[in-house]
Amino acid sequence: MFSIEHEFDSTVVTLVDEGQAPLYEDIVINAFEECVTIEQYDPHNDRTQTVTLSMSQLRDLGAALNLPEGVYSIETKPA
């Protein structure tokens, strides 16, 4: 299950783990104009962990999900 909310300066997607145990904490993805953050509560440390991706890293991640094993470089064409 997931939810999508539009905030003032970002779009927030929350992913809820469903299914058989063990279940993981919700993941919250904040999409800003200049970056994307991924947050998940860590119950072992009692704090929220945050990872920040640049838009370039996000683009590369999206491409990587559909490619076989290897090393790649994405070139952007000038506008």
Beta strands, then each sheet from edge to edge (+ up, - down):
strand 1: 2-6
strand 2: 11-15
strand 3: 27-31
strand 4: 35-42
strand 5: 47-54
sheet 1: 1+ 2- 3+ 4- 5+
end
